Amino acid sequence: MAEEKILEIKNLKKHFNLGKNQILKAVNDVTFHVNKGETFGLVGESGCGKSTIGRTIIGLYNKTDGDVLFNGENVHDLSEKELFKLRQKMQMIFQDPYASLNPRSTVREVISEPMEVHKLYKTKKEQNERVYQLLEEVGLNRDHANRYPHEFSGGQRQRIGIARALALNPDFIIADEPISALDVSVQAQVVNLLKQLQEEKGLTFLFIAHDLSMVKQISDRIGVMYLGNMVELTVSDSLYENPLHPYTQALLSAIPIPDPDIEESRERIILEGELPSPINPPSGCVFRTRCPFAMGICGQEKPEWQEVEENHFVACHLYNEKVKKDRRHEPVVNIR
């Protein structure tokens, strides 16, 4: 039985004009989909474009090119009225729980604001009861409704942000690095809360993060981003057991292992060089300037997005059958 797609991203581009003929290519021709009821993890280094994708999906940024289809509707072709209605079904949890909550509003006002904007309840009593219910669902209690954000810890603030995202009963939630500003012990609590809410409410998540070890705990499938491009995509277990792209291999080798003997003896993959600028990305494969396996063709042609194994996609010339057979392409590291 085929999976039902709730979100389809087709050849999405988001470029920012910085003036003086400078174009920052934050997202460059990215394609993927999210199935209903799953958690799709989006990972990569800071500046790779993963948060920009999230903000473009929900309409905070206008796309440069491509399509964003939510339940078959093209988000960026909708009128303001249609987009307003759509946002009841699509919400966002922001990265910084300190900055995303109005410090002058009580928790009750923070959570009830989207309800008032969308006129969900006829009376204040109904609205307040919903606020209390949401607080309890995220592990807080109704007494917290009259407090202000500064009276809570970082983990509690993020729970308030989650409650606000749930206020409109959405089907799809974009979680933009929701645990990066939290302590490690609190991160696990928030991830477990999201998994619990998903099971109870049938939610679909786009989970954006740079911590691959934590992404594994919550994601069904994972897409790896590098400099605005998707370089690998597969189910969670396959990515960790058999990473294909050299960049994914390097990311996974950086995850610390709790056993000190194994950690001391294992070999890390250290990428040399700085992350190139998205204003002036390398020609061909954008990863070639840091790739230990770079070949001549890597500077000439952008690698094709191909399915190397079942449900395992990668963009790398190492898996191009034509390149494998062509002996003219000798390995050359850090081609400029």
C-alpha positions as a Markdown table, in Angstrom:
| # | Residue | x | y | z |
|---|---|---|---|---|
| 1 | Met | 0.0 | 0.0 | 0.0 |
| 2 | Ala | 1.4 | 3.3 | -1.1 |
| 3 | Glu | 2.2 | 6.0 | 1.6 |
| 4 | Glu | 0.0 | 9.1 | 1.5 |
| 5 | Lys | 2.1 | 12.2 | 0.9 |
| 6 | Ile | 1.2 | 15.2 | 3.1 |
| 7 | Leu | 4.0 | 17.4 | 1.8 |
| 8 | Glu | 5.9 | 17.5 | -1.6 |
| 9 | Ile | 8.9 | 19.7 | -2.3 |
| 10 | Lys | 9.8 | 19.8 | -5.9 |
| 11 | Asn | 13.0 | 21.5 | -7.2 |
| 12 | Leu | 12.7 | 24.2 | -4.5 |
| 13 | Lys | 15.0 | 27.2 | -4.7 |
| 14 | Lys | 15.3 | 30.1 | -2.2 |
| 15 | His | 17.9 | 32.7 | -3.1 |
| 16 | Phe | 18.5 | 36.0 | -1.3 |
| 17 | Asn | 19.5 | 39.2 | -3.2 |
| 18 | Leu | 22.3 | 40.8 | -1.1 |
| 19 | Gly | 22.9 | 43.7 | -3.6 |
| 20 | Lys | 25.9 | 44.5 | -5.7 |
| 21 | Asn | 25.1 | 41.5 | -7.9 |
| 22 | Gln | 25.5 | 39.1 | -5.0 |
| 23 | Ile | 23.0 | 36.2 | -4.8 |
| 24 | Leu | 23.0 | 33.9 | -1.7 |
| 25 | Lys | 21.8 | 30.5 | -2.8 |
| 26 | Ala | 20.4 | 29.3 | 0.5 |
| 27 | Val | 18.4 | 26.4 | -1.0 |
| 28 | Asn | 19.2 | 25.2 | -4.5 |
| 29 | Asp | 17.0 | 22.7 | -6.3 |
| 30 | Val | 15.9 | 20.5 | -3.4 |
| 31 | Thr | 13.3 | 17.7 | -3.9 |
| 32 | Phe | 11.8 | 15.4 | -1.3 |
| 33 | His | 8.4 | 14.5 | 0.2 |
| 34 | Val | 7.0 | 13.8 | 3.7 |
| 35 | Asn | 4.5 | 11.0 | 4.2 |
| 36 | Lys | 1.5 | 11.4 | 6.5 |
| 37 | Gly | 2.2 | 10.3 | 10.1 |
| 38 | Glu | 6.0 | 10.1 | 9.8 |
| 39 | Thr | 8.8 | 12.2 | 11.1 |
| 40 | Phe | 11.2 | 13.4 | 8.3 |
| 41 | Gly | 14.6 | 14.5 | 9.7 |
| 42 | Leu | 16.5 | 17.3 | 7.9 |
| 43 | Val | 20.2 | 17.5 | 9.0 |
| 44 | Gly | 23.4 | 19.3 | 8.1 |
| 45 | Glu | 25.9 | 21.9 | 9.3 |
| 46 | Ser | 24.8 | 25.4 | 10.3 |
| 47 | Gly | 24.2 | 27.5 | 7.1 |
| 48 | Cys | 23.3 | 24.5 | 4.9 |
| 49 | Gly | 19.7 | 25.8 | 4.3 |
| 50 | Lys | 17.6 | 23.4 | 6.4 |
| 51 | Ser | 15.9 | 26.2 | 8.4 |
| 52 | Thr | 15.3 | 28.2 | 5.2 |
| 53 | Ile | 13.5 | 25.2 | 3.8 |
| 54 | Gly | 11.2 | 25.1 | 6.8 |
| 55 | Arg | 10.4 | 28.8 | 6.7 |
| 56 | Thr | 9.8 | 28.6 | 2.9 |
| 57 | Ile | 7.4 | 25.6 | 3.3 |
| 58 | Ile | 5.3 | 27.5 | 5.8 |
| 59 | Gly | 5.3 | 30.7 | 3.8 |
| 60 | Leu | 7.5 | 32.9 | 6.0 |
| 61 | Tyr | 9.8 | 33.2 | 3.0 |
| 62 | Asn | 8.7 | 33.4 | -0.6 |
| 63 | Lys | 10.2 | 30.8 | -2.9 |
| 64 | Thr | 12.5 | 31.7 | -5.7 |
| 65 | Asp | 11.5 | 28.7 | -7.8 |
| 66 | Gly | 10.0 | 25.2 | -7.5 |
| 67 | Asp | 6.9 | 24.0 | -5.8 |
| 68 | Val | 5.7 | 23.4 | -2.2 |
| 69 | Leu | 2.6 | 21.1 | -2.2 |
| 70 | Phe | 0.7 | 20.6 | 1.1 |
| 71 | Asn | -2.1 | 18.1 | 0.7 |
| 72 | Gly | -1.9 | 18.7 | -3.1 |
| 73 | Glu | -2.2 | 22.5 | -2.8 |
| 74 | Asn | 0.7 | 24.7 | -3.9 |
| 75 | Val | 1.3 | 26.8 | -0.8 |
| 76 | His | 2.9 | 29.7 | -2.7 |
| 77 | Asp | 0.0 | 30.0 | -5.2 |
| 78 | Leu | -2.6 | 30.5 | -2.5 |
| 79 | Ser | -4.3 | 33.8 | -1.8 |
| 80 | Glu | -3.8 | 35.4 | 1.7 |
| 81 | Lys | -7.2 | 34.1 | 2.7 |
| 82 | Glu | -6.4 | 30.6 | 1.6 |
| 83 | Leu | -3.0 | 30.7 | 3.2 |
| 84 | Phe | -4.6 | 31.9 | 6.5 |
| 85 | Lys | -6.9 | 28.9 | 6.5 |
| 86 | Leu | -4.0 | 26.5 | 5.5 |
| 87 | Arg | -1.9 | 27.6 | 8.5 |
| 88 | Gln | -4.5 | 25.9 | 10.8 |
| 89 | Lys | -3.1 | 22.7 | 9.5 |
| 90 | Met | 0.6 | 23.6 | 9.4 |
| 91 | Gln | 2.4 | 25.0 | 12.4 |
| 92 | Met | 6.0 | 25.7 | 13.5 |
| 93 | Ile | 8.1 | 25.2 | 16.7 |
| 94 | Phe | 10.9 | 27.6 | 16.7 |
| 95 | Gln | 14.5 | 27.1 | 17.7 |
| 96 | Asp | 15.0 | 29.6 | 20.5 |
| 97 | Pro | 12.4 | 29.3 | 23.3 |
| 98 | Tyr | 13.7 | 32.5 | 24.7 |
| 99 | Ala | 13.1 | 34.6 | 21.6 |
| 100 | Ser | 9.9 | 33.0 | 20.2 |
| 101 | Leu | 7.7 | 33.8 | 23.2 |
| 102 | Asn | 6.5 | 37.4 | 23.9 |
| 103 | Pro | 8.0 | 38.3 | 27.4 |
| 104 | Arg | 5.1 | 40.7 | 28.1 |
| 105 | Ser | 2.4 | 38.1 | 27.6 |
| 106 | Thr | 1.3 | 35.4 | 30.0 |
| 107 | Val | 1.5 | 31.8 | 29.0 |
| 108 | Arg | -2.3 | 31.9 | 28.7 |
| 109 | Glu | -2.1 | 34.8 | 26.2 |
| 110 | Val | 0.8 | 33.1 | 24.3 |
| 111 | Ile | -1.2 | 29.9 | 23.7 |
| 112 | Ser | -4.6 | 31.4 | 23.2 |
| 113 | Glu | -3.5 | 34.1 | 20.7 |
| 114 | Pro | -3.7 | 31.8 | 17.6 |
| 115 | Met | -7.1 | 30.6 | 18.8 |
| 116 | Glu | -8.4 | 34.2 | 18.9 |
| 117 | Val | -6.9 | 35.0 | 15.5 |
| 118 | His | -8.6 | 32.0 | 14.0 |
| 119 | Lys | -11.8 | 32.5 | 16.1 |
| 120 | Leu | -11.9 | 28.9 | 17.2 |
| 121 | Tyr | -14.0 | 29.3 | 20.4 |
| 122 | Lys | -17.1 | 31.4 | 21.1 |
| 123 | Thr | -16.4 | 32.0 | 24.8 |
| 124 | Lys | -13.4 | 32.7 | 26.9 |
| 125 | Lys | -14.2 | 29.8 | 29.2 |
| 126 | Glu | -14.0 | 27.3 | 26.3 |
| 127 | Gln | -10.7 | 28.9 | 25.2 |
| 128 | Asn | -9.2 | 28.8 | 28.7 |
| 129 | Glu | -10.2 | 25.2 | 29.1 |
| 130 | Arg | -8.3 | 24.4 | 25.8 |
| 131 | Val | -5.2 | 26.3 | 27.1 |
| 132 | Tyr | -5.3 | 24.2 | 30.4 |
| 133 | Gln | -5.7 | 21.0 | 28.3 |
| 134 | Leu | -2.7 | 21.9 | 26.1 |
| 135 | Leu | -0.5 | 22.7 | 29.1 |
| 136 | Glu | -1.2 | 19.3 | 30.7 |
| 137 | Glu | -0.6 | 17.6 | 27.3 |
| 138 | Val | 3.0 | 19.0 | 27.2 |
| 139 | Gly | 3.8 | 18.2 | 30.8 |
| 140 | Leu | 2.9 | 21.5 | 32.6 |
| 141 | Asn | -0.1 | 22.3 | 34.7 |
| 142 | Arg | -2.9 | 24.9 | 34.6 |
| 143 | Asp | -1.3 | 27.0 | 37.3 |
| 144 | His | 1.4 | 27.9 | 34.8 |
| 145 | Ala | -1.1 | 29.8 | 32.6 |
| 146 | Asn | -0.8 | 33.0 | 34.6 |
| 147 | Arg | 3.0 | 33.1 | 34.6 |
| 148 | Tyr | 5.3 | 34.9 | 32.2 |
| 149 | Pro | 8.0 | 33.2 | 30.0 |
| 150 | His | 10.9 | 34.5 | 32.1 |
| 151 | Glu | 9.6 | 32.4 | 35.1 |
| 152 | Phe | 10.3 | 29.1 | 33.3 |
| 153 | Ser | 13.4 | 27.1 | 32.4 |
| 154 | Gly | 14.5 | 26.6 | 28.8 |
| 155 | Gly | 12.9 | 23.2 | 28.6 |
| 156 | Gln | 9.6 | 24.5 | 30.0 |
| 157 | Arg | 9.6 | 27.4 | 27.6 |
| 158 | Gln | 10.0 | 25.0 | 24.7 |
| 159 | Arg | 7.0 | 23.0 | 26.0 |
| 160 | Ile | 5.0 | 26.2 | 26.0 |
| 161 | Gly | 6.1 | 26.7 | 22.3 |
| 162 | Ile | 4.9 | 23.2 | 21.5 |
| 163 | Ala | 1.6 | 23.9 | 23.2 |
| 164 | Arg | 1.2 | 27.0 | 21.1 |
| 165 | Ala | 1.9 | 25.0 | 17.9 |
| 166 | Leu | -0.8 | 22.5 | 18.9 |
| 167 | Ala | -3.4 | 25.2 | 19.6 |
| 168 | Leu | -5.0 | 25.0 | 16.2 |
| 169 | Asn | -5.0 | 21.2 | 16.0 |
| 170 | Pro | -2.5 | 21.0 | 13.1 |
| 171 | Asp | -1.8 | 17.9 | 11.0 |
| 172 | Phe | 1.8 | 18.9 | 10.2 |
| 173 | Ile | 4.4 | 20.6 | 12.4 |
| 174 | Ile | 7.8 | 22.0 | 11.4 |
| 175 | Ala | 10.2 | 21.7 | 14.3 |
| 176 | Asp | 13.1 | 24.0 | 13.6 |
| 177 | Glu | 16.0 | 22.8 | 15.8 |
| 178 | Pro | 13.6 | 22.7 | 18.8 |
| 179 | Ile | 16.3 | 21.1 | 21.1 |
| 180 | Ser | 19.5 | 22.9 | 20.1 |
| 181 | Ala | 19.2 | 25.6 | 22.8 |
| 182 | Leu | 18.5 | 23.0 | 25.6 |
| 183 | Asp | 20.6 | 21.0 | 28.0 |
| 184 | Val | 21.3 | 17.4 | 26.8 |
| 185 | Ser | 19.0 | 15.8 | 29.5 |
| 186 | Val | 16.2 | 18.2 | 28.6 |
| 187 | Gln | 16.7 | 17.5 | 24.9 |
| 188 | Ala | 15.7 | 13.8 | 25.4 |
| 189 | Gln | 12.6 | 14.9 | 27.4 |
| 190 | Val | 11.4 | 17.2 | 24.5 |
| 191 | Val | 12.1 | 14.5 | 21.9 |
| 192 | Asn | 10.1 | 11.9 | 23.9 |
| 193 | Leu | 7.3 | 14.4 | 24.3 |
| 194 | Leu | 7.1 | 15.0 | 20.5 |
| 195 | Lys | 7.1 | 11.2 | 19.9 |
| 196 | Gln | 4.3 | 10.8 | 22.4 |
| 197 | Leu | 2.2 | 13.6 | 20.9 |
| 198 | Gln | 2.7 | 12.1 | 17.5 |
| 199 | Glu | 1.3 | 8.8 | 18.6 |
| 200 | Glu | -1.6 | 10.3 | 20.4 |
| 201 | Lys | -2.6 | 12.8 | 17.7 |
| 202 | Gly | -1.3 | 11.3 | 14.5 |
| 203 | Leu | 0.9 | 14.2 | 13.8 |
| 204 | Thr | 3.5 | 14.6 | 10.9 |
| 205 | Phe | 6.8 | 16.3 | 11.7 |
| 206 | Leu | 9.6 | 17.9 | 9.7 |
| 207 | Phe | 12.3 | 17.7 | 12.3 |
| 208 | Ile | 15.2 | 20.1 | 11.5 |
| 209 | Ala | 18.4 | 19.6 | 13.5 |
| 210 | His | 22.2 | 19.3 | 13.3 |
| 211 | Asp | 22.6 | 16.6 | 16.0 |
| 212 | Leu | 22.5 | 13.3 | 14.1 |
| 213 | Ser | 22.5 | 11.2 | 17.2 |
| 214 | Met | 19.2 | 12.8 | 18.4 |
| 215 | Val | 17.6 | 12.9 | 15.0 |
| 216 | Lys | 18.0 | 9.1 | 14.8 |
| 217 | Gln | 15.8 | 8.7 | 17.9 |
| 218 | Ile | 12.8 | 10.4 | 16.3 |
| 219 | Ser | 13.0 | 10.2 | 12.5 |
| 220 | Asp | 11.6 | 7.6 | 10.1 |
| 221 | Arg | 13.5 | 9.0 | 7.1 |
| 222 | Ile | 16.4 | 11.5 | 7.0 |
| 223 | Gly | 17.6 | 13.9 | 4.4 |
| 224 | Val | 21.2 | 15.3 | 4.6 |
| 225 | Met | 21.8 | 18.9 | 3.4 |
| 226 | Tyr | 25.1 | 20.5 | 2.4 |
| 227 | Leu | 25.4 | 24.1 | 1.1 |
| 228 | Gly | 21.8 | 24.4 | 0.0 |
| 229 | Asn | 21.7 | 21.0 | -1.7 |
| 230 | Met | 20.3 | 17.6 | -0.6 |
| 231 | Val | 23.1 | 15.1 | -0.9 |
| 232 | Glu | 21.6 | 11.9 | 0.6 |
| 233 | Leu | 18.1 | 10.6 | 1.7 |
| 234 | Thr | 17.0 | 7.3 | 3.1 |
| 235 | Val | 15.3 | 5.6 | 6.0 |
| 236 | Ser | 16.9 | 6.2 | 9.4 |
| 237 | Asp | 18.5 | 2.8 | 9.9 |
| 238 | Ser | 20.0 | 2.7 | 6.4 |
| 239 | Leu | 21.6 | 6.1 | 6.9 |
| 240 | Tyr | 23.4 | 5.1 | 10.1 |
| 241 | Glu | 24.3 | 1.6 | 9.0 |
| 242 | Asn | 25.3 | 2.3 | 5.4 |
| 243 | Pro | 26.0 | 6.0 | 4.7 |
| 244 | Leu | 26.9 | 6.5 | 1.1 |
| 245 | His | 27.9 | 10.1 | 0.7 |
| 246 | Pro | 31.3 | 11.1 | 2.0 |
| 247 | Tyr | 29.8 | 14.1 | 3.8 |
| 248 | Thr | 27.3 | 11.9 | 5.6 |
| 249 | Gln | 30.1 | 9.5 | 6.5 |
| 250 | Ala | 32.0 | 12.4 | 8.1 |
| 251 | Leu | 29.0 | 13.6 | 10.0 |
| 252 | Leu | 28.3 | 10.2 | 11.5 |
| 253 | Ser | 32.0 | 9.7 | 12.4 |
| 254 | Ala | 31.7 | 12.9 | 14.6 |
| 255 | Ile | 29.0 | 11.4 | 16.8 |
| 256 | Pro | 30.7 | 10.4 | 20.1 |
| 257 | Ile | 30.4 | 6.9 | 21.4 |
| 258 | Pro | 29.7 | 6.4 | 25.1 |
| 259 | Asp | 32.2 | 3.5 | 25.4 |
| 260 | Pro | 35.7 | 5.2 | 26.0 |
| 261 | Asp | 37.6 | 2.2 | 24.6 |
| 262 | Ile | 35.7 | 2.2 | 21.3 |
| 263 | Glu | 35.8 | 6.0 | 21.1 |
| 264 | Glu | 39.6 | 6.1 | 21.6 |
| 265 | Ser | 40.3 | 3.4 | 19.0 |
| 266 | Arg | 37.9 | 4.4 | 16.2 |
| 267 | Glu | 39.0 | 6.4 | 13.2 |
| 268 | Arg | 37.4 | 9.8 | 12.7 |
| 269 | Ile | 36.9 | 11.4 | 9.3 |
| 270 | Ile | 38.2 | 14.9 | 9.5 |
| 271 | Leu | 37.1 | 17.3 | 6.7 |
| 272 | Glu | 39.7 | 19.8 | 5.7 |
| 273 | Gly | 38.9 | 23.3 | 4.6 |
| 274 | Glu | 36.2 | 25.8 | 5.4 |
| 275 | Leu | 32.6 | 25.5 | 4.3 |
| 276 | Pro | 32.4 | 27.4 | 1.0 |
| 277 | Ser | 30.2 | 30.5 | 0.7 |
| 278 | Pro | 26.7 | 30.0 | -0.7 |
| 279 | Ile | 27.2 | 33.3 | -2.5 |
| 280 | Asn | 29.9 | 31.7 | -4.6 |
| 281 | Pro | 29.5 | 27.9 | -4.3 |
| 282 | Pro | 32.0 | 25.6 | -6.1 |
| 283 | Ser | 31.2 | 24.5 | -9.6 |
| 284 | Gly | 30.0 | 20.9 | -10.2 |
| 285 | Cys | 29.6 | 19.1 | -6.9 |
| 286 | Val | 29.4 | 21.7 | -4.0 |
| 287 | Phe | 31.2 | 19.3 | -1.7 |
| 288 | Arg | 34.2 | 18.6 | -3.9 |
| 289 | Thr | 36.5 | 21.2 | -2.2 |
| 290 | Arg | 36.3 | 19.2 | 1.1 |
| 291 | Cys | 35.9 | 15.7 | -0.3 |
| 292 | Pro | 38.8 | 13.2 | 0.1 |
| 293 | Phe | 37.5 | 11.4 | -3.0 |
| 294 | Ala | 37.1 | 14.3 | -5.4 |
| 295 | Met | 37.7 | 13.6 | -9.1 |
| 296 | Gly | 38.0 | 15.7 | -12.2 |
| 297 | Ile | 34.4 | 15.3 | -13.1 |
| 298 | Cys | 33.3 | 16.6 | -9.7 |
| 299 | Gly | 34.4 | 20.1 | -10.8 |
| 300 | Gln | 32.7 | 19.8 | -14.2 |
| 301 | Glu | 29.3 | 18.3 | -13.6 |
| 302 | Lys | 26.8 | 18.4 | -10.8 |
| 303 | Pro | 26.1 | 14.8 | -9.6 |
| 304 | Glu | 22.7 | 13.4 | -10.5 |
| 305 | Trp | 20.2 | 12.6 | -7.8 |
| 306 | Gln | 19.9 | 8.8 | -8.1 |
| 307 | Glu | 18.5 | 5.8 | -6.2 |
| 308 | Val | 21.5 | 3.6 | -5.5 |
| 309 | Glu | 19.7 | 1.1 | -3.3 |
| 310 | Glu | 16.0 | 0.7 | -2.6 |
| 311 | Asn | 14.7 | 3.9 | -1.0 |
| 312 | His | 18.3 | 5.2 | -0.7 |
| 313 | Phe | 19.1 | 8.3 | -2.8 |
| 314 | Val | 22.4 | 10.1 | -3.1 |
| 315 | Ala | 24.0 | 12.8 | -5.2 |
| 316 | Cys | 27.6 | 11.7 | -5.7 |
| 317 | His | 29.8 | 10.8 | -8.7 |
| 318 | Leu | 31.2 | 7.8 | -6.8 |
| 319 | Tyr | 28.0 | 6.0 | -7.5 |
| 320 | Asn | 27.7 | 6.9 | -11.2 |
| 321 | Glu | 28.3 | 3.8 | -13.2 |
| 322 | Lys | 29.6 | 5.8 | -16.2 |
| 323 | Val | 32.2 | 7.5 | -14.0 |
| 324 | Lys | 33.2 | 4.1 | -12.5 |
| 325 | Lys | 34.0 | 2.7 | -15.9 |
| 326 | Asp | 35.8 | 5.8 | -17.2 |
| 327 | Arg | 39.4 | 5.5 | -16.2 |
| 328 | Arg | 40.3 | 9.0 | -17.4 |
| 329 | His | 38.9 | 10.5 | -14.1 |
| 330 | Glu | 41.8 | 10.1 | -11.7 |
| 331 | Pro | 41.2 | 11.1 | -8.0 |
| 332 | Val | 42.2 | 14.7 | -7.4 |
| 333 | Val | 41.7 | 16.2 | -3.9 |
| 334 | Asn | 40.4 | 19.7 | -3.4 |
| 335 | Ile | 39.9 | 20.7 | -7.0 |
| 336 | Arg | 39.4 | 24.5 | -7.1 |
